[in-house]
Amino acid sequence: MTDPNNPYYRWLGLSVYGRPDYYTLLGLRTFETDPQAIAVHGEQAFLRVQTQHGGAEEASRQQILQEVVAARTCLQDPTQKQIYDQQLQQYYAQYGGAQYGGAQYGGNAGYPAQTTQYPTNPMAPTNPMAPTGNYPAAQPTAPTAQAAPAAEPASTADAGVKVSKGSPSAAKRAKSRARGGSKMFLISAVMLVILVGGGVGGFLYWQSTQEKPKVVEVEPAKPEPKVEEPEGTDKPSGKPDKTKRPNGKRPTAAELAGSIPGLGDPEERMDQMGEMPKPKPPEKPKPTAGDITQLESAIKTAWEQLVAGEYVAANTTLSGVASLNKTDDGEADFKRVEQLAKNLVAFHKAVDSTLAKLQGGETLKVGSTEFTVVSQTPTHLVLRVAGQSKSYELDKLPEGLRRALALYGLPGDEAQKKLVEGSFLMFSSIADPDHANEVFKEAAAQGADIAPYLALVEEKKQYAPAKMTEMPVMTTTVEEPEMTTPEPESPSEPEPSMVAADDKQQAAVKLGQMMTAAKQALIERKPKDAQRILAQAAPLASLPAHQEKLARLQKLADNVNLFWTTVSEQIAGLTADTDLTVGSTVARIVENRADYLVIRVNGENRRYSLADLPAGLAMYFATEGLAADDAQSKLVRASFLFVSPDAEDGRAETMWGEAKLAGADVGDLPLVISDSYDLADDLLVQAPVPADATLQTATATFQEKWATSFSSAKRASDHAALGKKLLDAGKEISGDAELQFVTFRYALAEAAKGGDLTLCDQIVDAWSKRFEIDPLEWNLKSFQLAAASESSQQQERVARYALTLIPRLQKAGRQDEAAAAAKTADAAAKKARNKELIDEIEQLQASL
């Protein structure tokens, strides 16, 4: 009975004739009562259909899936299941069939088709479970004609009346009465008695030969499996042949097959069909040797930054390698140290947030020691401890007090707080070395998994052995204050001579990571952290190119630090209950100190710290404080805009130009926009420029590979995106200098077409590190190609780029090229119709 076109066989492997009932559909025995079995089989059936691909038969798959969901929902709900079981029992009682052989599902040929006699029967062919599609229709069978004997037999008296109406004795009695004779009446009466007696006797004999009606049990016993025998063979004696009709006629082969309730093979159940096919997860990409080296270097650097208290920098370092392909061990090592860095950042954020909202009278507790807050000023915190009041500088709080503040402000459950506290204690200069482990064990008692943390304790001995001479600002005690700027000759930092003796490539990678971390600290409004990182990075900058980039970043950090110092001073100088007008907004000062401000706007109080002060409000205070020197004010404010995520693109570059017009010494600071901190490339050995004759084959290969990408680049943004993709591809090429050279050249052309001159600088930088090209020559060519665009927006970019390109040409003694570039820039500024930009270009031309 297995039909590959049958959707129940196609999707569930069921060999059924017609549509199965809910139990057979899910591979359960009929009237199954075990809720767990129902749940398991329902889930197996659902997953078996869901995980297969439908293709052209998707509609069929969806139909079967809906039926499985309906069956599972019904049988898992006790109320629905009880109603369904009663209806199923009624169906079997009315149509016959084995109780456990499987479902009838409405129209098997071995059972009578439902008629209007049972309009409310839920298992009748008219209900939603009736056969659909191209299944064999139910055939009229003998039992339909023989169904009448199952009706309740009439009473004896009624039977006599029915027979008398059509018997010959009735006619004779009519004649007798017409003739008036009594003899015939007597004969008729005798014959009537004989007929009635014969009828009653015949009925009793017929009833004695019938089988007693079966009563459906609440939990009927499972019948013996039926084995379908070939047509024409006799069944073993001793059991009635249910395939024969009451009139003695043997059924056809089709009728015999259709009369088997449920599965064609009762042993062919879903739980015996083997494992369900499961989709294989995509194969994990294998890391390259470069990936492994870069990951190891990043983890080592992150450990050093954690020991130095540079938690944000460590996070930044690790985020830079998060997308690398890793081995399983590498992934585990990375996740452990990444979680450690996140815990330490969370610890110190909790300290800061608690200090910001601390009120007098609040009680903090760490261990058995209690601290009661007396008062707080912008620089000091006064606490009452052991009956005495003590004043602490906010930047020199005792370690125990910091732990109390952190635990007070940390979110999450107690187990999570213990993990964060233990992470902090790993780097404590005063705590017992085993104290962190004890705290981790307390977290384990509350259900936390501490295996990664115990491994971190051991790894710390490997990556940071005995480097505890300098502790972070947040964890120092009052007796041993932290120096905000490390000594240049600190023994914990490598000296230039040590770097020269070490692997230069690793030193360059570490320098790049530290510079990236410093820039990220500026973005996160932590200028002191940025200054500290840059001071530690200075000894690593041995190459002139690295020193120039570090100097630009240092100048940027100095400006941003001055910006926030000015903002803090302005906020501290405000007077409560006075109005503050910023643009068209008027706010009333409610409360203020150097590091936070509370103002009332539109009927509500708003509290800001320096970390979340709106950029517009910060710019207002900085402008007010630096107004005495407009040129310096613009230089500093432009530096803030460059590291502000909310600033408009290009606004910083514009303001630097305005600062230069006003007389500020901008120098090469705008080059920080295109500076890349992938410094390992600076150690590459330059190859000679390939001859033109050798580039023809490489050009043909390149064009064939990238033809589709070139044809799909329509807009300026498409060209810029393709230029970035080609830059990355060019860096990855090794062993084919000609193809690499061609790739860089096309990358530069696409970036210039897209008007992304910052990307052009990055491409020339990467190109010049690998080949002996003239960087300024290609900078000038990309500038000229970008100037060919008619877009006013791109013309403005070209003019602004000239403000940094022309000074570099002048410095290299290339006056003619500088003058030509200035002429192009002047035309571009006029096309852009930017008056300030035109003035800047004219001033630059005058200096040539």
C-alpha positions in Angstrom: 0.0 0.0 0.0 3.0 2.3 -0.3 2.3 4.9 -2.9 5.2 7.4 -3.5 2.6 9.9 -4.7 0.7 9.8 -1.4 1.7 12.9 0.6 1.5 11.0 3.8 4.1 8.6 2.5 6.1 11.4 0.9 6.4 13.6 4.0 5.9 11.2 6.9 6.6 7.7 5.5 3.1 6.5 6.4 1.7 3.6 4.3 -2.0 4.5 4.6 -5.0 4.3 2.4 -6.9 7.6 2.5 -6.2 10.1 5.2 -5.2 8.9 8.7 -6.6 9.8 12.0 -4.6 12.0 14.5 -3.1 9.0 16.2 -1.8 7.3 13.1 -0.7 10.7 11.7 1.7 11.1 14.6 2.8 7.4 14.7 0.9 6.7 18.0 -1.2 3.7 19.0 -4.9 4.5 18.9 -6.2 6.2 22.1 -2.6 6.7 23.4 -2.8 8.1 27.0 0.8 8.9 27.7 1.3 12.7 27.4 5.0 12.3 27.0 4.7 9.9 24.2 2.2 12.2 22.5 4.5 15.2 22.9 7.6 13.3 21.6 5.8 11.8 18.6 4.1 15.1 17.8 7.4 16.9 17.8 9.1 14.2 15.6 6.3 14.3 13.0 6.4 18.1 13.0 10.2 18.3 12.6 10.2 15.6 9.9 7.9 17.6 7.7 9.3 21.0 8.6 13.0 20.2 7.9 12.3 18.9 4.4 12.4 21.0 1.2 9.1 21.2 -0.6 10.1 22.4 -4.0 7.3 21.8 -6.5 5.4 20.0 -3.8 5.5 22.8 -1.2 1.7 23.2 -1.1 1.4 19.5 -0.2 4.1 19.8 2.5 2.3 22.8 4.0 -1.0 20.9 4.1 0.6 18.0 5.9 2.4 20.3 8.3 -0.9 22.0 9.2 -2.6 18.6 9.8 0.3 17.6 12.1 0.0 20.8 14.0 -3.7 20.3 14.4 -3.3 16.7 15.5 -0.6 17.6 18.0 -2.7 20.5 19.4 -5.7 18.4 19.8 -4.1 15.3 21.5 -2.0 17.5 23.9 -5.1 19.2 25.2 -6.9 16.9 27.6 -10.4 18.4 26.9 -10.0 18.3 23.1 -8.5 14.8 23.3 -11.4 13.4 25.3 -14.0 14.8 22.8 -11.9 13.4 19.9 -11.6 10.0 21.5 -15.3 9.8 22.0 -16.0 10.7 18.4 -13.4 8.2 17.2 -15.0 5.4 19.3 -18.4 6.3 17.9 -16.9 6.0 14.4 -15.5 2.6 15.0 -18.7 1.5 16.6 -20.7 2.6 13.6 -18.3 1.5 10.8 -16.3 -1.3 12.4 -12.5 -1.7 12.1 -9.7 -2.6 14.4 -9.3 -0.1 17.3 -5.5 0.0 17.1 -4.7 -0.6 13.5 -4.6 3.1 12.7 -7.0 5.6 11.4 -9.9 5.3 9.0 -9.7 9.0 8.1 -13.0 9.1 6.5 -13.2 7.0 3.4 -11.4 3.7 3.3 -13.0 1.3 0.8 -13.5 -1.4 3.4 -16.1 0.8 5.2 -19.3 2.3 4.2 -19.2 5.8 2.9 -20.9 8.3 5.3 -24.3 9.5 4.3 -26.6 12.2 5.7 -27.7 9.7 8.3 -24.8 10.9 10.5 -24.4 14.6 9.7 -22.7 15.4 13.1 -20.1 12.6 13.0 -16.7 14.4 13.1 -14.9 11.5 11.4 -17.4 11.3 8.5 -16.2 12.1 5.0 -17.8 15.6 5.1 -15.5 16.8 8.0 -12.2 18.6 7.3 -10.4 15.2 7.8 -12.1 13.7 4.8 -10.0 12.4 1.8 -8.8 15.1 -0.6 -6.8 15.1 -3.7 -6.4 12.1 -6.0 -7.2 9.4 -3.6 -9.5 6.4 -4.5 -13.1 7.2 -3.6 -14.9 5.0 -1.2 -16.7 2.1 -3.1 -20.2 0.9 -2.2 -19.9 -2.4 -0.4 -22.1 -5.2 0.9 -22.1 -4.1 4.5 -24.0 -0.9 3.4 -26.9 -3.1 2.3 -26.6 -5.3 5.4 -26.5 -2.4 7.8 -30.3 -2.7 8.5 -29.9 -5.8 10.7 -27.9 -3.7 13.2 -31.1 -1.6 13.9 -33.1 -2.3 17.0 -35.6 -5.2 16.3 -39.2 -4.4 16.4 -41.5 -5.8 19.1 -43.5 -9.0 18.6 -46.8 -7.2 18.5 -45.6 -4.8 15.9 -44.3 -7.7 13.8 -47.8 -9.3 13.8 -49.5 -6.2 12.6 -47.0 -5.8 9.8 -47.4 -9.4 8.5 -51.2 -9.4 8.7 -51.5 -6.4 6.4 -50.1 -8.3 3.4 -51.0 -12.0 4.2 -53.5 -14.2 2.3 -55.6 -14.9 5.5 -56.5 -11.2 5.7 -58.2 -11.4 2.3 -60.0 -14.6 3.3 -61.3 -12.9 6.4 -62.6 -10.1 4.3 -64.5 -12.5 2.1 -65.8 -14.4 5.1 -67.2 -11.3 6.7 -68.8 -10.3 3.3 -70.5 -13.7 3.1 -71.4 -13.7 6.8 -69.9 -17.1 7.3 -68.2 -17.9 10.7 -66.3 -20.9 9.5 -63.9 -19.0 7.4 -63.3 -16.5 10.2 -62.2 -19.4 12.5 -59.8 -20.8 9.9 -58.4 -17.3 9.3 -57.8 -16.9 13.1 -55.9 -20.2 13.3 -53.8 -19.4 10.3 -53.0 -15.9 11.8 -51.8 -17.5 15.1 -49.6 -19.9 13.1 -48.0 -17.1 11.1 -47.4 -15.0 14.1 -45.8 -17.9 16.0 -43.6 -18.7 13.0 -42.5 -15.1 12.7 -41.5 -14.8 16.3 -39.7 -18.1 16.2 -37.8 -17.1 13.1 -36.8 -13.7 14.6 -35.5 -15.5 17.8 -33.5 -17.9 15.7 -32.0 -15.1 13.6 -31.0 -13.1 16.7 -29.3 -16.1 18.3 -27.0 -16.5 15.3 -25.8 -12.8 15.4 -22.6 -11.7 17.2 -23.0 -9.6 20.2 -22.3 -5.8 19.5 -18.8 -4.8 20.6 -18.5 -2.1 23.3 -15.6 0.3 22.9 -13.5 0.2 26.0 -11.9 3.3 27.6 -8.5 1.7 27.1 -9.0 -1.3 24.8 -6.3 -3.9 24.4 -4.0 -3.7 21.4 -5.1 -6.2 18.8 -2.7 -8.7 17.2 -1.0 -7.4 14.1 -2.8 -8.3 10.9 -0.8 -9.8 8.1 -2.2 -9.1 4.7 -2.3 -12.3 2.7 -2.3 -12.6 -1.1 -5.6 -12.8 -2.8 -6.8 -16.3 -3.2 -5.2 -17.8 -0.1 -7.2 -19.2 2.7 -6.8 -17.7 6.2 -6.0 -20.1 9.1 -9.0 -21.6 10.7 -10.2 -20.7 14.2 -10.9 -17.0 13.5 -13.7 -15.5 11.5 -12.7 -14.1 8.1 -13.4 -10.4 8.4 -12.6 -9.8 4.8 -15.8 -11.7 3.7 -19.1 -10.0 3.4 -22.1 -11.3 5.4 -23.6 -12.5 2.1 -20.6 -14.9 1.7 -19.1 -13.0 -1.3 -15.3 -12.5 -1.0 -14.1 -8.9 -1.5 -12.0 -7.7 -4.3 -8.3 -7.0 -3.9 -8.9 -3.2 -3.8 -11.6 -3.7 -1.1 -9.3 -6.0 0.9 -6.4 -3.4 0.8 -8.7 -0.6 1.7 -10.3 -2.4 4.6 -7.0 -2.5 6.6 -7.3 0.3 9.1 -4.2 2.4 9.5 -0.8 1.4 8.2 -0.4 -1.1 5.4 2.2 -2.8 7.7 1.2 -2.4 11.3 4.9 -2.7 12.3 5.9 0.2 10.1 5.6 2.9 12.7 7.3 6.3 12.7 9.4 5.4 15.7 11.0 2.5 13.7 11.8 4.5 10.6 15.4 5.5 11.7 16.9 8.8 12.5 15.4 11.9 11.0 17.7 13.7 8.6 19.1 16.8 10.2 20.5 19.8 8.3 24.3 19.9 8.7 25.7 23.2 10.1 28.0 25.1 7.7 31.6 24.1 8.0 33.5 26.5 10.2 36.2 28.3 8.2 39.7 27.4 9.2 42.0 30.2 10.4 45.1 31.1 8.5 48.5 31.3 10.0 48.1 35.1 10.0 44.8 34.9 11.8 46.3 32.7 14.5 49.3 35.1 14.9 47.2 38.2 15.0 44.8 36.6 17.6 47.7 35.6 19.9 49.2 39.1 19.6 45.9 40.8 20.4 45.3 38.5 23.5 48.8 39.3 24.8 48.3 43.0 24.2 44.9 42.9 25.9 46.3 41.2 29.0 49.0 43.9 29.2 46.4 46.6 28.9 44.2 45.0 31.6 47.2 44.9 34.0 47.8 48.6 33.2 44.2 49.4 33.9 43.4 50.1 30.3 40.1 48.3 30.2 38.5 50.2 27.4 41.7 49.8 25.4 41.7 46.1 26.0 38.1 45.9 24.8 39.0 47.8 21.7 42.0 45.5 21.0 39.8 42.4 21.3 37.0 43.8 19.2 39.5 44.3 16.4 40.1 40.5 16.2 36.5 39.3 17.0 35.7 38.6 13.4 38.9 36.6 12.7 38.5 32.9 12.0 39.7 31.0 15.0 40.5 27.5 16.2 38.4 26.0 18.9 41.1 26.7 21.5 41.6 30.2 20.1 37.9 30.9 20.3 37.8 29.7 24.0 40.9 31.8 24.9 39.4 34.9 23.2 36.0 34.6 24.9 37.6 34.2 28.3 39.7 37.3 28.2 36.9 39.3 26.4 34.5 38.5 29.2 37.2 39.5 31.7 37.7 42.9 30.0 33.9 43.5 29.9 33.6 42.6 33.6 36.3 45.2 34.5 34.7 47.9 32.4 31.3 47.1 34.1 33.0 47.3 37.5 34.3 50.8 37.0 31.2 52.0 35.3 29.2 50.9 38.3 31.6 52.9 40.6 31.1 56.1 38.5 27.3 55.7 38.3 27.1 55.1 42.0 29.1 58.2 42.7 26.9 60.3 40.4 23.7 59.4 42.2 25.0 59.0 45.8 23.0 60.9 48.4 23.8 61.7 52.0 22.7 59.2 54.6 23.0 56.2 52.2 24.8 53.1 53.7 27.2 51.0 51.8 28.7 47.7 52.9 31.6 45.5 51.8 32.3 42.4 53.9 31.6 43.4 57.5 32.5 47.1 57.1 29.8 49.7 56.7 30.2 53.2 55.2 27.6 55.9 55.7 27.6 58.8 53.2 27.9 62.2 55.0 28.4 64.5 52.0 29.9 64.7 48.5 31.7 67.6 46.7 33.1 67.8 43.2 36.4 66.4 44.4 35.8 64.7 47.7 33.5 62.1 49.3 33.0 62.3 53.1 32.0 59.0 54.8 31.4 58.0 58.4 33.3 54.7 59.2 33.5 53.2 62.6 32.1 56.3 64.3 34.5 58.7 62.5 34.1 60.9 59.5 36.7 60.6 56.8 37.2 62.5 53.6 38.5 60.8 50.5 39.5 62.3 47.1 37.3 60.9 44.4 40.2 59.9 42.2 42.0 58.2 45.2 39.3 56.2 46.8 40.4 53.1 48.8 40.0 49.8 47.0 37.5 48.4 49.6 35.4 51.5 49.2 35.4 51.1 45.4 34.2 47.6 45.7 31.4 48.8 47.9 30.4 51.4 45.4 30.6 48.9 42.5 28.5 46.3 44.2 26.0 48.9 45.0 25.6 50.0 41.4 26.1 46.7 39.5 23.1 45.3 37.8 22.2 41.6 37.6 21.9 38.8 40.2 24.3 38.1 43.1 26.2 35.5 41.1 26.9 37.9 38.3 28.1 40.5 40.8 30.4 38.0 42.4 32.0 37.2 39.0 32.6 40.9 38.3 34.0 41.5 41.8 36.3 38.5 41.4 37.5 39.8 38.1 38.5 43.1 39.8 40.3 41.3 42.6 42.4 39.4 40.1 44.3 42.7 39.6 44.2 44.0 43.2 47.5 45.2 44.6 46.4 44.7 48.2 44.1 41.7 48.2 45.3 38.2 48.9 46.1 36.3 45.7 43.5 33.6 46.6 40.8 36.1 47.4 39.6 36.2 43.8 39.2 32.4 43.8 37.2 32.6 47.0 34.8 35.1 45.5 34.5 33.0 42.3 33.6 30.0 44.5 30.9 32.0 46.2 29.5 32.7 42.7 29.6 29.0 41.9 27.6 28.3 45.0 24.9 30.5 43.5 24.8 28.6 40.2 27.5 30.4 38.1 29.9 28.6 35.8 33.4 29.6 37.1 35.5 27.3 35.1 36.5 30.1 32.6 37.5 32.4 35.5 39.6 29.8 37.2 41.4 29.3 33.8 41.9 33.1 33.6 43.6 33.1 37.0 46.2 30.6 35.6 46.5 32.5 32.3 47.3 35.7 34.1 50.4 34.1 35.4 51.5 33.4 31.8 50.5 36.8 30.2 51.1 39.1 33.1 53.7 37.7 35.6 54.4 40.0 38.5 53.6 43.2 36.5 51.7 44.9 39.4 54.0 47.9 40.0 51.4 50.2 38.4 47.7 49.8 39.2 44.8 51.5 37.5 43.5 54.8 38.9 40.2 53.1 39.9 41.8 50.4 42.1 44.6 52.3 44.0 44.5 52.9 47.8 44.7 56.2 49.5 48.2 55.4 50.7 49.5 54.6 47.2 47.9 57.1 44.7 48.0 56.3 41.0 50.0 58.5 38.7 47.7 59.7 35.9 50.7 59.8 33.5 53.3 56.9 33.7 56.9 57.7 33.9 58.5 57.4 30.4 61.2 55.2 31.8 58.8 52.9 33.7 60.3 49.4 33.9 56.9 48.0 32.9 57.2 49.6 29.5 59.7 48.5 26.8 62.5 50.9 26.0 63.3 51.7 22.3 66.4 49.5 22.5 64.3 46.6 23.8 61.8 47.1 21.0 64.6 47.1 18.4 65.8 43.8 19.8 62.3 42.3 19.9 60.2 41.3 16.9 59.6 44.6 15.0 56.4 43.4 13.5 54.9 42.5 16.8 55.9 45.9 18.1 54.3 47.6 15.2 51.1 45.6 15.7 51.0 46.5 19.4 51.6 50.2 18.6 48.7 50.2 16.1 46.4 48.6 18.6 47.3 51.1 21.3 46.8 54.0 18.9 43.4 52.6 18.0 42.5 52.2 21.6 43.5 55.8 22.3 41.3 57.1 19.5 38.4 55.0 20.8 38.9 56.5 24.3 38.6 60.0 22.8 35.4 58.9 21.1 34.1 57.6 24.5 34.9 61.0 26.1 37.8 59.6 28.2 40.7 62.0 27.3 42.8 61.1 30.3 42.7 57.4 29.3 43.8 58.4 25.8 46.7 60.4 27.1 47.8 57.6 29.3 47.7 55.1 26.4 49.6 57.4 24.1 52.3 57.9 26.7 52.8 54.2 27.0 52.8 53.8 23.2 55.4 56.5 22.5 58.5 54.2 23.1 57.1 51.8 20.4 57.1 54.4 17.6 60.6 53.7 16.1 59.8 54.4 12.4 59.4 58.1 11.2 56.0 57.3 9.6 54.8 55.9 13.0 56.2 58.9 14.9 54.3 61.3 12.6 51.0 59.4 13.0 51.5 59.3 16.8 52.3 63.0 16.9 49.0 63.8 15.0 47.0 61.6 17.3 48.7 63.2 20.3 47.8 66.7 19.1 44.2 65.6 18.6 44.1 64.2 22.1 45.5 67.4 23.6 42.8 69.4 21.8 40.0 67.1 23.0 41.3 67.2 26.5 41.4 71.0 26.4 37.8 70.9 25.1 36.5 68.9 28.0 38.5 70.9 30.6 36.9 74.0 29.3 33.4 72.5 29.4 33.9 71.3 32.9 35.1 74.7 34.1 32.1 76.4 32.4 29.7 74.1 34.1 31.3 74.5 37.5 31.0 78.3 37.1 27.3 78.4 36.6 24.9 79.8 39.2 21.9 77.9 40.4 18.4 79.3 39.7 19.6 81.3 36.7 18.6 80.9 33.1 20.8 79.5 30.4 20.0 80.3 26.8 21.3 77.9 24.1 20.1 78.9 20.7 16.3 79.2 21.0 16.1 77.0 24.1 16.0 78.6 27.6 16.8 76.3 30.5 17.1 77.0 34.3 20.1 75.8 36.2 18.9 73.5 39.0 22.2 72.0 40.2 25.8 72.0 38.9 29.3 70.9 39.6 32.4 70.3 37.5 31.3 66.8 36.3 27.5 67.1 36.1 24.7 69.5 35.4 21.0 69.5 36.2 18.8 71.9 34.2 15.0 72.4 33.9 13.7 72.4 30.4 10.0 72.3 29.4 8.8 71.7 32.9 11.1 68.7 33.7 14.6 68.3 35.2 17.3 66.8 33.1 20.6 65.5 34.6 23.7 65.2 32.5 27.2 64.0 33.3 30.2 64.8 31.0 29.8 61.4 29.5 26.3 61.9 28.3 26.2 65.7 27.8 24.6 66.5 24.4 27.2 67.5 21.8 25.4 70.8 21.1 25.4 71.8 24.8 29.1 70.8 25.1 29.9 72.9 22.0 28.1 75.8 23.6 30.1 75.7 26.8 33.4 75.2 24.9 32.6 78.1 22.6 31.9 80.3 25.7 35.1 79.3 27.4 37.4 79.6 24.4 35.9 82.8 22.9 38.9 84.9 23.6 40.9 83.2 20.8 38.6 82.4 17.9 41.3 80.6 15.9 42.3 78.3 18.8 38.6 77.8 19.7 37.8 76.5 16.2 40.9 74.2 16.3 39.9 72.7 19.6 36.2 72.4 18.7 37.0 70.8 15.3 39.0 68.2 17.2 36.0 67.4 19.3 33.8 67.2 16.3 36.2 64.7 14.6 35.8 62.2 17.5 32.1 62.9 18.1 29.8 60.2 16.7 26.9 62.7 16.4 28.9 65.2 14.3 28.0 65.9 10.7 30.4 64.3 8.2 33.1 66.7 7.0 32.2 69.3 9.7 35.5 68.8 11.5 37.5 69.2 8.3 35.6 72.4 7.5 36.2 73.9 10.9 40.0 73.1 10.7 40.0 75.0 7.5 38.3 78.0 9.2 40.8 77.8 12.1 43.7 78.0 9.6 42.1 81.0 7.9 41.8 82.6 11.4 45.5 82.1 12.0 45.7 78.8 13.9 48.6 76.5 13.5 46.7 73.5 12.1 49.8 71.8 10.6 49.1 68.3 9.3 46.5 67.6 11.9 43.7 67.0 9.2 45.7 64.0 8.0 44.5 62.2 11.1 41.3 61.7 9.1 42.9 59.2 6.7 45.6 57.8 9.1 45.5 54.0 9.3 46.8 52.2 12.3 47.5 49.0 10.6 51.2 49.7 11.2 52.6 46.2 10.5 52.4 47.1 6.7 55.1 49.7 7.3 57.7 46.9 7.8 57.0 45.4 4.4 59.9 45.4 1.9 59.1 47.4 -1.2 59.2 45.7 -4.6 60.3 47.6 -7.8 57.5 48.8 -10.1 56.8 46.1 -12.7 57.6 47.0 -16.3 54.6 47.9 -18.5 55.2 44.9 -20.8 54.8 42.5 -17.8 51.6 44.1 -16.7 49.5 43.2 -19.8 48.8 39.6 -18.8 48.1 40.6 -15.2 45.7 43.4 -16.5 43.8 40.9 -18.6 43.5 38.5 -15.7 42.3 41.2 -13.4 39.7 42.5 -15.9 38.3 39.1 -16.5 37.9 38.5 -12.7 36.3 41.8 -11.9 34.3 42.5 -15.0 31.0 41.9 -13.4 31.8 44.2 -10.5 32.8 47.0 -12.8 29.7 46.7 -14.9 27.5 46.9 -11.8 29.1 50.1 -10.5 26.8 52.9 -11.6 26.7 55.5 -8.8 29.6 57.3 -7.1 29.0 55.3 -3.9 29.3 52.1 -6.0 32.7 53.1 -7.3 33.9 54.0 -3.8 32.7 50.6 -2.4 34.5 48.8 -5.3 37.6 50.7 -4.6 37.5 49.6 -0.9 37.0 46.0 -2.0 39.9 46.1 -4.4 42.1 47.6 -1.7 41.4 44.7 0.6 41.9 42.2 -2.3 45.2 43.9 -3.2 46.5 43.5 0.4 45.8 39.8 0.3 47.6 39.0 -2.9 51.0 37.4 -2.4 53.4 35.8 -4.9 52.1 37.8 -7.9 53.6 41.3 -7.9 52.1 42.2 -11.3 48.5 41.3 -10.3 48.9 43.1 -7.0 50.2 46.2 -8.7 47.3 46.3 -11.2 44.8 45.7 -8.4 46.0 48.8 -6.4 46.0 50.9 -9.5 42.4 50.1 -10.4 41.4 50.5 -6.7 42.7 54.0 -6.7 40.8 54.8 -9.9 37.5 53.6 -8.5 38.0 55.4 -5.2 38.7 58.6 -7.1 35.6 58.1 -9.3 33.6 57.8 -6.2 35.0 61.0 -4.8 36.4 59.3 -1.6 39.8 61.0 -1.5 40.3 59.7 2.1 40.1 56.2 0.7 42.5 57.3 -2.1 45.1 58.2 0.5 44.7 54.8 2.2 45.2 53.0 -1.1 48.3 55.0 -2.0 49.6 54.4 1.6 49.1 50.6 1.2 50.5 50.6 -2.3 53.6 52.6 -1.5 54.5 50.2 1.3 54.6 47.3 -1.2 56.0 49.0 -4.3 58.6 51.7 -5.0 56.0 54.2 -6.3 55.9 58.0 -5.8 53.0 58.5 -3.3 52.5 62.2 -4.1 52.4 61.5 -7.8 49.4 59.1 -7.3 47.8 61.4 -4.7 47.8 64.1 -7.4 46.5 61.8 -10.1 43.6 60.7 -7.9 42.9 64.3 -7.0 42.7 65.3 -10.7 40.5 62.3 -11.6 38.1 63.2 -8.8 38.0 66.8 -10.0 36.5 65.6 -13.3 33.1 65.0 -11.6 30.4 67.6 -12.1 28.8 66.9 -8.7 28.9 70.0 -6.5 29.3 67.8 -3.5 32.3 66.0 -5.0 33.8 69.4 -6.1 33.7 70.5 -2.4 35.5 67.3 -1.4 38.1 68.0 -4.0 38.7 71.6 -2.8 39.0 70.5 0.8 41.4 67.7 -0.1 43.6 70.3 -1.8 44.1 72.0 1.6 46.1 69.0 2.7 47.6 68.0 -0.6 49.1 71.4 -1.6 51.1 71.8 1.7 52.6 68.3 1.1 53.6 69.2 -2.4 55.2 72.4 -1.2 57.1 70.5 1.5 58.4 68.2 -1.1 59.6 71.2 -3.2 57.1 70.5 -6.0 55.9 74.1 -6.5 54.6 73.7 -10.1 52.4 70.8 -9.1 51.2 72.6 -6.0 50.3 75.7 -8.2 48.4 73.4 -10.6 46.6 71.7 -7.8 45.6 75.1 -6.3 44.2 76.2 -9.6 42.1 73.1 -9.8 41.0 73.5 -6.2 40.0 77.1 -6.8 37.7 76.1 -9.7 36.2 73.3 -7.6 35.5 75.6 -4.7 33.7 78.0 -7.0 31.6 75.1 -8.5 30.7 74.1 -5.0 29.7 77.8 -4.3 31.3 77.7 -0.8 32.4 81.2 0.1 34.5 80.2 3.1 36.2 77.4 1.0 36.9 79.9 -1.8 38.6 82.2 0.7 40.7 79.4 2.1 41.9 78.4 -1.4 42.7 82.0 -2.3 44.8 82.4 0.9 46.6 79.1 0.1 47.3 80.3 -3.5 48.7 83.6 -2.1 51.3 81.6 0.0 52.7 79.7 -3.1 
